[in-house]
Amino acid sequence: MTRLFDASVLVAAFSRESGTAQALAMIGAEAMPTVNALGITETRVSLIRKRKRGAMTAAEVQRALAEIDRALADGLLTVVAQPDAMWNEAVALADRVAVHLRTQDALHAACAKLAGHGLASFDSDLTAAARAEGIDVIP
């Protein structure tokens, strides 16, 4: 099954965190790891925030951003389309589930659902909502 990887996994994969090894293993286990533009943007912004908080150096962030660009260019990460229906589905999904979803998490779940993909996330609210919607989730 193709899985959509959200920023929680991507940030861990492209920086040093407690979940880095697990994130890399999850991505490596997929035949075609998939991301969306929202996830890539969130990942890049999160890395910049790490630099501003002093959790990463400017050089580390630049290396991580370059690695993301290489992974996309080399097809190691595939960008899935975000259909127009995703916006309305995100609102409907957020209303259907009991979890208090943030906007970007509702969008990730809606994107995965509409694409018929599974989801990979370390975010407990997002994974709970996705499971409630019948989306296959790891971990």
JOHUQUI-V693203 format. One record per backbone hydrogen bond with DSSP energy under -0.5 kcal/mol. CO is the residue of the C=O (numbers start at 1). NH is the residue of the N-H. E is the energy in kcal/mol with one decimal. If there is no record, write none. Layout:
<<CO,NH,E> <CO,NH,E>>
This chain:
<<2,118,-3.1> <3,5,-0.6> <3,34,-2.1> <4,6,-0.5> <4,120,-2.9> <6,9,-0.8> <6,10,-2.1> <7,11,-3.2> <8,12,-1.1> <9,13,-2.3> <10,14,-2.1> <11,15,-0.6> <12,15,-0.6> <15,17,-0.8> <17,20,-1.5> <19,23,-2.8> <20,24,-2.7> <21,25,-2.1> <22,26,-2.5> <23,27,-2.5> <24,28,-2.6> <25,29,-1.5> <26,30,-0.5> <27,30,-1.2> <33,78,-2.9> <34,5,-3.5> <35,80,-3.2> <36,40,-2.1> <37,41,-2.5> <38,42,-2.9> <39,43,-2.3> <40,44,-2.4> <41,45,-2.6> <42,46,-2.6> <43,47,-2.2> <44,48,-2.0> <45,49,-2.4> <46,50,-2.1> <47,51,-1.8> <48,52,-2.3> <49,53,-2.0> <50,54,-0.6> <50,55,-2.4> <50,56,-1.2> <51,54,-1.0> <57,61,-2.3> <58,62,-2.5> <59,63,-2.3> <60,64,-2.4> <61,65,-2.9> <62,66,-2.2> <63,67,-2.3> <64,68,-2.2> <65,69,-2.2> <66,70,-2.5> <67,71,-2.7> <68,72,-2.3> <69,73,-2.7> <70,74,-3.0> <71,76,-1.9> <71,77,-1.6> <72,75,-1.0> <78,35,-2.8> <78,80,-0.6> <81,83,-0.8> <83,86,-2.1> <84,87,-1.2> <84,88,-0.6> <85,89,-2.4> <86,90,-2.4> <87,91,-1.4> <88,92,-2.4> <89,93,-3.1> <90,94,-2.4> <91,95,-1.7> <92,96,-2.1> <93,97,-2.1> <99,101,-1.3> <102,106,-2.3> <103,107,-2.2> <104,108,-2.2> <105,109,-2.5> <106,110,-2.4> <107,111,-2.5> <108,112,-2.6> <109,113,-2.6> <110,114,-2.7> <111,115,-1.9> <112,116,-0.8> <112,117,-2.6> <113,116,-0.8> <118,4,-2.5> <119,138,-2.3> <120,6,-2.3> <122,124,-0.6> <123,127,-2.5> <124,128,-2.1> <125,129,-2.4> <126,130,-2.7> <127,131,-2.5> <128,132,-2.0> <129,133,-1.2> <130,133,-0.5> <130,135,-2.7> <131,134,-1.7> <136,119,-2.7> <138,121,-1.9>>
